[in-house]
């Protein structure tokens, strides 16, 4: 907090004429908004040459053209390795970012697919989902720079452009991404959960690890556009008009982005060979208590009092009591860090049938604790409307993730603890509602606020699901 604010979607129409002159994509026929991202905007663009997804990088935190171009190069390298992504199309000049009127745009192929919440996935498919994220992390490790990646002092100090991605993980174990990343058989009698394939591609043939990508923020939480029933890149949500919880974004650590003035590029903290921890200290309960008092004052002042106010007051008082009880469980920074997608949730993943078709929205690509991304994603995919987690599905997901990413059970256990604490201290939805008058995240609040309470009560059971 605070987060960037985006005016209503209709307040800005993309300059199609000027944009399409930069691409060999034909002339515009129709252009319709396909979702209402909390930070950026997307359009389904039909031209005389086909259908495209036009992305307007609107949020100032993630709209720097150079940073966007670095993201694009990263996703192209991932595509060369066989990771399901949708790299942007180059313009006539070979560039993938078009700047018109001071705004940055990118044109992507249109992906026909559906967003699928964890409730729509079988247990086997949940395993495949975990394996997919593990493949993403392993592949990013292969194609991205490695310098100073590990917060425990183990890292490549030779610079960002030397060698394939490899860093030492927990306990000094080397974690090199293999050409084939397979999440295969687990315990005796267990069905194959997933098989992630990374093929030798252009990045490998070129012998280069990639280029630095800025750690960008805030997390681009997106919602379904209820007026069209379509999701990102034209993905209709299965099950019709149904309440989903697309994500509970949390702020990245302060200082996670630092300018390298010699190059003009942004470089993630801790990549200068000093092996500084990337993570900021975890939330201080004293700060959270002050925030709770402030939000309670907002609730009291709101007139007329409505059902949202009543729930907010109940959850704030409940959370304060929980924090008083568990204040001594504040976690220290730690964990193996590496390149992550940064915003892996149901509305950033498209399915064709039973198979993932594309991981989209890489705006928050950066260096962060990898196991924490796995736990955060599970808490989004597998949360139920009542605020509980589908633990059998989370268990299948976590097993497959550990196999594909080479993560240890202890790594996942530590991540579970840090993400639990993060959720216990997080009130961004209420801050949007009361401090900014922005109600777009209100529908997520009931399940998200209940999850923090249930997770605290069932802490040991949740942890077991991720390490079993």
N, C-alpha and C positions, 0 to 999 in steps of 0.2 A: 504494500500500500504506500501511497495512493497509486491507482492504476490510471492509464490513459483512457480518456473518454472519447467515444465515437459518436458523432451526431447521427440523427436518423438516417437510415439507409437511402431514402429517397432524396436526400439533400445534395447528392452528388451523382451525376450521370457520367459514365466514362466517355472521353472524347474519341469515339470510335474511328472517325475519319483520320485523325492524326495518328492514332495508334496503328490502324491497319496498314497505313502507308509504310510502316516500318517492318511489316511482315509480308510474306508471300502467302497470305491466308484468304485472299479473295475480298469481296465486298460484304458489308454487314447486311444481314436480313432481319434478324431479331437479336435482342439482348435483354435477358431477364435475370434479375437477382435470384440466386438459388439458395442462399442461406443468409442469415444475419449473424455474422461473427461478432463477438464482443469487441474485437479490436480491428479486424480487417474485413474486406468486402469481396464477394465473389459473384460472378455472372456467368450464365450459360449463354454463349455467343454462337449464333448460327450465321454462317457466311455462305457465299456461293461455292466454297470449297470444303465445307464440312462443319462440324461442331467442335467447339473449344470451351475451355474453362478460362475465363479472364479473371485474374486476381489483382485487386487493387491493394497494394501494401500501404494502408492508410495510417496505421498507428506509428507515431513518430519514433517510438522506441525500436521499431523493427523495420523502418522504411528506408534506411540508408542504402542507396543503390549498390555500393561496393560490397556491403555485407550480404545483400540479397544475391548478388552474383556469386559470392563465395559459397553460399548455400546451394545455389544451382549447380556449381561444379561438383560439390559433394554428392548431391543426389544423382548426378550423371555417373559418377564413379560407382555409387551403390547399384545403379541400374546395370552397369557393366558386370557387376558381380552376381547379378540375378536377383537382387532384392526387389520386391514389388514396389516400385515408386513410379511417379509420373513426372519426369524431368521436363522443364519448360522447353518450348520451341525457340530456336534462335531466330533473330530478326535477319533482315537482309544484310546487315553489317556483321552478323555473327554473334551479336550480343543477345543476352537473354533477358535483360532488364530494359524496359522502355520508359523513359522519363518524359512526360508531357505535362506542361503547366506546373512543374514542380512536384508532380505526383509520380510515384513509381508503380509500374504495372508489369505483369508477366503473363504470357500466354501459354497455357498447358493443353495437352490433348484432353479431350473429353473422355472421361472414364465412366461407362455405364456400370453402375454397381449399387449396392445397398450398404447402409450403416447397420451394424448388428450389435446389439447390446449382449452382455453375457447371458441374459435370460433366454436369448434366442440361439445360443450355442449349446451343442451337446458337450458332455464331459471330454470326449476325444477332441472335439474342435477347440475346447479351451486349452487343452494341451498343445495343440498346434499354434494357438495364439501365443502362448508362453514361449514356444520354440521360435516363433517369428521374431519376437522382441529380442530373444537371445541372439538370433542371427544378425539382427540389426546392430546390436552392440558389438558383436564379434567382427562384423564387416566394417563398422566405423573404426574399430581399433586397427584394422588392416589398412584403411585408405586415408586416415587422418593423421596429423602430426602427433607426436608422443611426448614432447619435451615437458618435463615436470608434471606428468599427469598424475602420479600417485602422491597422495597427501602424506604418506608415511616416510617420505624421503627417498623412495625408490622411483627413479624416473630416468628417462633418456635426457641427458643434458647436452646432447650434441646439436640441438636445434630442431626446428619444426620441420625441416625439409629433408631429414636424413633417415633412411631406413623405413621399413614397413612398420605399421602401427603395432607396437608391443610395449606393454608396461608391466611392472610387477604388481601383483595383487596382494591380497591379504597373506601375510606370512612369507612374502618374498617369492611367491609362486609365479613363474612367468606365464603370461596369458597371451599367447599369440593366436590370432584367428586362423583357423585352418581353411584350406580351399573348400572343403566340404564340411559343413556344420550340421551334424545329425543329432536330433533328439529321438533316440530310438527306444529300445526296450528298457523298462525300469525294473520293478520287482518281478519275481516269478509269477507268471500268469497274467501280468498286466499287458493290456493291449498297447500296441505302438501308439504313442500319443501324438507324435509329430515327426516330420522329417523336413528339416530346412536345408536347402541346397544353395551353396554359393559357388558359382562357376568362375573359372578363370576368365578375366575380362580385360578391358582396355586399361584400367588402372594398373593391373598386374603386369600387363605386357609393357606398359610404359616405364615400369619400375619406380613409379613415384608414389609417395604416400598421400598426396593431396596438399591442400593449403589450409591455413588457419581459418576458422570460422568464428565470428564474434559470438560470445555468449550473449544472446539477446533476451530481452524480457520486456513486458511481462508475458506470462504464458497465455497463448491465444486460445482461450476457451470459446467454443462455438456451440451454437444451438441450432436445432432444426428450425427452418422457416415454416411456421405453421400455415401460412397462407398458400404455399405451393405444395407442401408435403414432400419437398425435395431437400436433400442434404448437400453436403459439400460435393462439388463436381458431379452434380446430378444424381446423387444417390438417394433413392426414396427409402424411407425407413419402413422396414417390415412391420406388419402388425397395425398399420393405419395410424390414426391419431391417438397416441398412447404416451403417457408420461415417461420420460427417460431422465436419467441423471447423467448428463454428458460429461461432467467433470467438476472437480473441486480444486480450482487452481490455487496455488500458493506462491508467495513471492520468492524469487531467487535470493540468494544471499547478497547483502550489500557488498559492493566492491567486486562483484564477479566479472565486471567488464572494465578493462583498462586500456587506455590508448597507447599504442606504440607510435610516438610522434616521428620516429625516423622513417617510417613507411607510410604513415597516414592510415594504417589499418588498426582495427581493434583486435586485441589479443586477450584470450582468457587469462585471468589471474593465475599465477603459479606456473606459467609456461616459459619462464626465463631461466630455468635450471635451478632456481632457489628452492624448489619443492615446498613452497608455502601452501598450507591447506587452502583449498578453494572455498570450503564451506565456512560460512559465518557461524558464530555461536548460535546454538538453538535458542528458541524463544525463552525470554526471561519471564517467569511467572509474575514478577512485580509489575512489569510493563503490561502484561495481560490483565491483571487485576484493575489497573488504571483504565485500560480500554473498556473493560466490562462496565465499570462505573460510568464512563462517558456514554456508552451505548444505552445503558439503562436510563440515563437522563434524557436521551433522545426519545426513547420509547415513552417515557412519562409525558413528554411535551407534545407528542403526536395526538392530534384531535381531528376527527373522532377516532377513538380507539377501535381497531379492527382485529380480525382473527390473526393476522400476521403479527401485530403488536403483542397479542397475548402469547403466541408461541415464542416470539423473540424473548419476551421477558422470562418465560419459563425456562428456556434453554440457557439464557445468560446466568440466571441464578443457579441452575443445575451445574453449569460448567464451572462457575466460581467455586462451588462446593467440591467438585471433583479436583480442581487444581489445588485447593487447600489440602486435600487429602493426599495428593500425589506430587506435590511440589518437589520432593526430594528425589524424584525419578528423572529429572532433567538430564537428557543425554549430552555427552560431549561431542564435538565434531569428530568425524572419522569416517572410515570406509574407503574402499577402493574407488577412485574416480576414473572417469573415461568419457569419451564422446557419447552423447545420448541424443535421442530425438527431441526430448524436452517437453513434449505435450502429447503423449501417446494415450489416446482415449477413443471411445467408439465413433465419434464424429470426425476423427482424423484417420479412419481406416475404412476402406471400401471393399466389399465382398462381391464377387461374381459367383453365384451359387454358393457352394460350401467353401470356396477358396478365397483367401485375400487377394484382391486385385491391385490395390495401391495404398501405400501409406502416404498421406498428404500433410500439408502444413508443417514445413520444417523450419518455421521462423525462429524457433527457440533451440535449434541445434547448438549444442555447446558442451563444455566439460563440466560434469556433475557426478555425484555418486550414482553409479549405474544400478546397483541393487535397489536404491530408493525409487528410481523410475519404475522398476518392475513392481514394487509394492504399491506405489501410487496408482499405476495403471490398473492393477487388480482391484483396488478399492473403488475405482470408477466403473470398470466393466462388471463387477460382480456384486455391487450394492443392490439390495432389494428396496422396494418402496418404503418398507417399514424401518429401514436403516440398519439392516443386518447384512452380512456377507454370505454369499453362497459358498460355504467352505469346501465342499467336495470339488467344485469347479476351480476354486482358487488353488486347491492342493494340486490338481492335475496341471494347471497353468504353471505353478511354481516349480514343480518337478521338471517339466519340460524346459522352462527357462534356465534352471540351474545346469542342466545337461548341455544346452546349446551355448550358453554364455561362459561355461566353466566356473560358475559361481559356487561358493561353498555354503552349506547350511548356516554356518555362523555369520557369514556375510548377510544372508537374508534375515536372520534373526535380529541383527543390529539395525538393519534397514527398517524392519517392522517397528522396532522401538522408536526410531527417529521419526518415522512418518506418523505413528500414533501420537507422539508428542506434538508434532506439527499440527495435526488435526485438532488436538485438544486446545491449542492456543490460537486457532485460526478463526477469524470472524469477518472475512472479506465480504461475504454476501450481505451481512448486516451493515457493514460500512457503506457498501454501494447503496443500499436501500435508504439509510438514514442520513448519511453525510452527503451523498450526491443526488439523492432522489432518483436513482437508477434502479428500476424494479425488474430488469431483464433476468436476473439470477434468482428471483424470488421462488420460482417453482422448484429449484434445486434445494432450497433451504430445509424443508422438512426431513428429507432422507439424509442429507449431509449432516445436519445437526444431531439427528438420532444416531447416526453411525459412530460419532465420537463417543457417545455415552455407552453404546453397546460394546464397542471395541474395548473400552476401559474395563467393563464388567467381564468380558470374555477374552481378556488379553492373552492368557496362556493358550487357549484353544486356537486363537487366531495365529499366534506365533508358531504353534505346532503345525498348522496347515501349510505354512511356508517353508518349513524345514524338514518335513516328513518325506 
